[in-house]
Amino acid sequence: MSNFMKTTINYIFLLFTTFSFAQDKLELIQKDCFEKGQENLKTKNLKVAYNFFTSAYSFYPTNEIGKASLKKSDSISHILRKELFDKVKGKWKLTKYETKPNFDEVQITENKIEFKHLNQIVRTEKIVFKEDSRYFRYFFEFRFKDSSTWQIHMENESLKLWNSGGRDKDGLEYRYSCAGGEFLFERLE
């Protein structure tokens, strides 16, 4: 057997051994994330539980732990979204922006956002959560009927909305690489 063949065989053996070890290690990390998610779920720390379950899912989405993690994170996501929207419902005054918009207030209900200027509605948008709409640590994404994707979250006692991208006429998703549609609001009522 030539040196080249020996080196190649040793290299392939080392590669498979390393891959096998790494896969075992990732499965242990996945299991640990799932168990920590379960612990936080029991103590009703939903944001932390959600983050652990989504992490566990990301390691191996198709194994049993991955499938169970996805179910749990989806269930928690709906609860967190409801909690967030219970907090943001109401009337908000624009206090900070990066680009001057044509509105100075927003009125948020469970299913729509009205953009207002001088108490006149300039735009009304129905909130449609994307099929893959998920809670991302501190915010939710939703889509308006014009296919723009927006994110919403609470920052201390302020409301933050920003346009993060959308979908083009061919249905392809795009993201803005820099901010420009970010708006900060204070509660009016």
C-alpha beads as a LAMMPS data file, in Angstrom:
LAMMPS data file: protein, C-alpha beads

189 atoms
188 bonds

1 atom types
1 bond types

-500.0 500.0 xlo xhi
-500.0 500.0 ylo yhi
-500.0 500.0 zlo zhi

Masses

1 110.0

Atoms # bond

1 1 1 0.000 0.000 0.000
2 1 1 1.437 3.369 -1.000
3 1 1 2.042 6.239 1.391
4 1 1 -0.622 8.234 -0.440
5 1 1 -3.230 5.490 0.189
6 1 1 -2.252 5.182 3.847
7 1 1 -2.442 8.944 4.321
8 1 1 -5.819 9.098 2.556
9 1 1 -7.266 6.228 4.612
10 1 1 -5.967 7.775 7.849
11 1 1 -7.406 11.142 6.853
12 1 1 -10.831 9.621 6.057
13 1 1 -10.801 7.697 9.366
14 1 1 -9.915 10.869 11.264
15 1 1 -12.645 12.799 9.463
16 1 1 -15.336 10.210 10.312
17 1 1 -14.155 9.975 13.929
18 1 1 -14.240 13.764 14.304
19 1 1 -17.673 13.996 12.668
20 1 1 -19.064 11.231 14.888
21 1 1 -17.661 12.893 18.033
22 1 1 -19.026 16.297 17.001
23 1 1 -22.474 14.843 16.290
24 1 1 -22.579 13.143 19.702
25 1 1 -21.532 16.403 21.354
26 1 1 -24.235 18.373 19.513
27 1 1 -26.876 15.841 20.539
28 1 1 -25.814 16.286 24.175
29 1 1 -26.026 20.065 23.826
30 1 1 -29.453 19.711 22.184
31 1 1 -30.672 17.515 25.030
32 1 1 -29.315 19.989 27.598
33 1 1 -31.082 22.911 25.852
34 1 1 -34.333 20.946 25.799
35 1 1 -34.061 20.093 29.514
36 1 1 -33.316 23.730 30.397
37 1 1 -36.323 24.743 28.324
38 1 1 -38.460 22.307 30.321
39 1 1 -37.152 23.711 33.630
40 1 1 -37.920 27.279 32.586
41 1 1 -41.348 26.245 31.321
42 1 1 -42.143 24.773 34.764
43 1 1 -41.167 28.072 36.427
44 1 1 -43.167 30.019 33.795
45 1 1 -40.090 31.843 32.506
46 1 1 -41.478 31.682 28.982
47 1 1 -38.970 33.888 27.151
48 1 1 -36.027 31.857 28.398
49 1 1 -37.860 28.567 27.787
50 1 1 -38.663 29.679 24.244
51 1 1 -35.017 30.523 23.565
52 1 1 -33.831 27.128 24.870
53 1 1 -36.420 25.227 22.803
54 1 1 -35.579 27.105 19.610
55 1 1 -31.891 26.453 20.248
56 1 1 -32.564 22.736 20.787
57 1 1 -34.604 22.637 17.583
58 1 1 -31.821 24.273 15.568
59 1 1 -29.310 21.483 16.290
60 1 1 -31.281 18.589 14.772
61 1 1 -34.762 19.606 13.619
62 1 1 -35.736 16.089 12.491
63 1 1 -34.877 14.008 15.565
64 1 1 -37.373 13.463 18.406
65 1 1 -35.959 16.217 20.611
66 1 1 -35.969 18.625 17.666
67 1 1 -39.606 17.864 16.834
68 1 1 -40.673 18.195 20.494
69 1 1 -38.723 21.462 20.776
70 1 1 -40.501 22.919 17.748
71 1 1 -43.936 22.060 19.184
72 1 1 -43.089 23.651 22.511
73 1 1 -41.542 26.783 21.008
74 1 1 -44.557 27.226 18.691
75 1 1 -46.960 26.971 21.641
76 1 1 -44.931 29.426 23.713
77 1 1 -44.647 31.781 20.738
78 1 1 -48.426 32.254 20.630
79 1 1 -48.518 33.062 24.346
80 1 1 -45.650 35.552 24.074
81 1 1 -47.239 37.209 21.049
82 1 1 -50.530 37.639 22.944
83 1 1 -48.680 39.072 25.956
84 1 1 -46.832 41.531 23.726
85 1 1 -49.968 42.659 21.905
86 1 1 -51.821 43.100 25.194
87 1 1 -49.036 45.534 26.158
88 1 1 -48.913 47.445 22.854
89 1 1 -52.630 47.892 22.229
90 1 1 -53.547 51.557 22.386
91 1 1 -52.553 54.941 21.048
92 1 1 -48.873 55.884 20.692
93 1 1 -47.124 59.164 19.859
94 1 1 -44.042 59.147 17.623
95 1 1 -41.008 60.415 19.560
96 1 1 -37.999 59.298 17.532
97 1 1 -37.382 58.250 13.937
98 1 1 -34.529 57.822 11.492
99 1 1 -36.390 59.025 8.400
100 1 1 -39.302 61.453 8.602
101 1 1 -42.572 59.538 8.160
102 1 1 -45.965 60.842 7.088
103 1 1 -47.475 60.006 10.494
104 1 1 -47.061 61.166 14.094
105 1 1 -49.220 58.609 15.941
106 1 1 -50.233 54.976 15.713
107 1 1 -53.316 53.232 17.070
108 1 1 -52.814 49.487 17.599
109 1 1 -55.540 46.884 18.049
110 1 1 -55.316 43.102 17.982
111 1 1 -55.492 42.937 14.206
112 1 1 -54.590 46.330 12.748
113 1 1 -52.383 49.385 13.017
114 1 1 -53.622 52.827 12.042
115 1 1 -50.983 55.392 11.169
116 1 1 -52.232 58.942 11.865
117 1 1 -51.103 62.492 11.185
118 1 1 -52.829 65.340 13.020
119 1 1 -55.515 62.858 14.156
120 1 1 -56.316 61.895 10.546
121 1 1 -55.746 58.298 9.430
122 1 1 -53.118 58.225 6.668
123 1 1 -52.722 54.439 6.473
124 1 1 -54.476 51.442 8.001
125 1 1 -52.790 48.063 7.897
126 1 1 -54.160 44.702 8.901
127 1 1 -51.612 42.733 10.918
128 1 1 -50.937 39.370 9.298
129 1 1 -48.464 37.162 11.070
130 1 1 -46.207 35.342 8.657
131 1 1 -46.613 31.566 8.496
132 1 1 -43.134 31.348 9.951
133 1 1 -43.757 34.276 12.288
134 1 1 -41.832 33.553 15.410
135 1 1 -40.828 35.344 18.527
136 1 1 -37.198 36.464 18.186
137 1 1 -36.023 36.930 21.747
138 1 1 -37.628 40.385 22.111
139 1 1 -39.812 41.068 19.067
140 1 1 -42.291 39.616 16.604
141 1 1 -42.413 39.904 12.858
142 1 1 -45.600 40.428 10.917
143 1 1 -46.504 41.380 7.389
144 1 1 -48.718 44.147 6.033
145 1 1 -50.895 43.661 2.957
146 1 1 -48.285 45.507 0.839
147 1 1 -45.905 42.582 1.653
148 1 1 -43.625 44.709 3.848
149 1 1 -42.296 42.898 6.910
150 1 1 -42.315 44.782 10.216
151 1 1 -41.003 44.030 13.665
152 1 1 -42.528 45.203 16.924
153 1 1 -41.367 45.153 20.514
154 1 1 -41.451 47.018 23.793
155 1 1 -38.310 48.832 24.895
156 1 1 -38.780 49.849 28.541
157 1 1 -42.111 51.703 28.360
158 1 1 -41.682 52.664 24.706
159 1 1 -42.972 50.948 21.594
160 1 1 -40.539 50.230 18.799
161 1 1 -41.652 49.491 15.225
162 1 1 -39.374 48.995 12.264
163 1 1 -39.642 47.927 8.666
164 1 1 -37.222 45.026 8.279
165 1 1 -37.863 44.007 4.684
166 1 1 -40.620 42.304 2.772
167 1 1 -41.520 40.172 -0.195
168 1 1 -41.104 41.195 -3.824
169 1 1 -43.623 40.636 -6.650
170 1 1 -42.152 37.164 -7.285
171 1 1 -42.629 36.156 -3.640
172 1 1 -38.942 36.278 -2.717
173 1 1 -38.114 37.500 0.791
174 1 1 -35.675 40.366 1.216
175 1 1 -34.154 42.093 4.247
176 1 1 -32.900 45.595 4.712
177 1 1 -29.231 45.559 5.623
178 1 1 -29.392 48.906 7.401
179 1 1 -32.028 50.645 9.444
180 1 1 -34.063 53.514 8.116
181 1 1 -37.589 52.571 8.952
182 1 1 -37.214 52.481 12.727
183 1 1 -39.727 54.357 14.877
184 1 1 -39.981 54.864 18.643
185 1 1 -43.276 55.778 20.351
186 1 1 -44.535 56.814 23.802
187 1 1 -47.970 55.736 25.040
188 1 1 -50.772 58.296 24.841
189 1 1 -53.584 56.081 26.091

Bonds

1 1 1 2
2 1 2 3
3 1 3 4
4 1 4 5
5 1 5 6
6 1 6 7
7 1 7 8
8 1 8 9
9 1 9 10
10 1 10 11
11 1 11 12
12 1 12 13
13 1 13 14
14 1 14 15
15 1 15 16
16 1 16 17
17 1 17 18
18 1 18 19
19 1 19 20
20 1 20 21
21 1 21 22
22 1 22 23
23 1 23 24
24 1 24 25
25 1 25 26
26 1 26 27
27 1 27 28
28 1 28 29
29 1 29 30
30 1 30 31
31 1 31 32
32 1 32 33
33 1 33 34
34 1 34 35
35 1 35 36
36 1 36 37
37 1 37 38
38 1 38 39
39 1 39 40
40 1 40 41
41 1 41 42
42 1 42 43
43 1 43 44
44 1 44 45
45 1 45 46
46 1 46 47
47 1 47 48
48 1 48 49
49 1 49 50
50 1 50 51
51 1 51 52
52 1 52 53
53 1 53 54
54 1 54 55
55 1 55 56
56 1 56 57
57 1 57 58
58 1 58 59
59 1 59 60
60 1 60 61
61 1 61 62
62 1 62 63
63 1 63 64
64 1 64 65
65 1 65 66
66 1 66 67
67 1 67 68
68 1 68 69
69 1 69 70
70 1 70 71
71 1 71 72
72 1 72 73
73 1 73 74
74 1 74 75
75 1 75 76
76 1 76 77
77 1 77 78
78 1 78 79
79 1 79 80
80 1 80 81
81 1 81 82
82 1 82 83
83 1 83 84
84 1 84 85
85 1 85 86
86 1 86 87
87 1 87 88
88 1 88 89
89 1 89 90
90 1 90 91
91 1 91 92
92 1 92 93
93 1 93 94
94 1 94 95
95 1 95 96
96 1 96 97
97 1 97 98
98 1 98 99
99 1 99 100
100 1 100 101
101 1 101 102
102 1 102 103
103 1 103 104
104 1 104 105
105 1 105 106
106 1 106 107
107 1 107 108
108 1 108 109
109 1 109 110
110 1 110 111
111 1 111 112
112 1 112 113
113 1 113 114
114 1 114 115
115 1 115 116
116 1 116 117
117 1 117 118
118 1 118 119
119 1 119 120
120 1 120 121
121 1 121 122
122 1 122 123
123 1 123 124
124 1 124 125
125 1 125 126
126 1 126 127
127 1 127 128
128 1 128 129
129 1 129 130
130 1 130 131
131 1 131 132
132 1 132 133
133 1 133 134
134 1 134 135
135 1 135 136
136 1 136 137
137 1 137 138
138 1 138 139
139 1 139 140
140 1 140 141
141 1 141 142
142 1 142 143
143 1 143 144
144 1 144 145
145 1 145 146
146 1 146 147
147 1 147 148
148 1 148 149
149 1 149 150
150 1 150 151
151 1 151 152
152 1 152 153
153 1 153 154
154 1 154 155
155 1 155 156
156 1 156 157
157 1 157 158
158 1 158 159
159 1 159 160
160 1 160 161
161 1 161 162
162 1 162 163
163 1 163 164
164 1 164 165
165 1 165 166
166 1 166 167
167 1 167 168
168 1 168 169
169 1 169 170
170 1 170 171
171 1 171 172
172 1 172 173
173 1 173 174
174 1 174 175
175 1 175 176
176 1 176 177
177 1 177 178
178 1 178 179
179 1 179 180
180 1 180 181
181 1 181 182
182 1 182 183
183 1 183 184
184 1 184 185
185 1 185 186
186 1 186 187
187 1 187 188
188 1 188 189
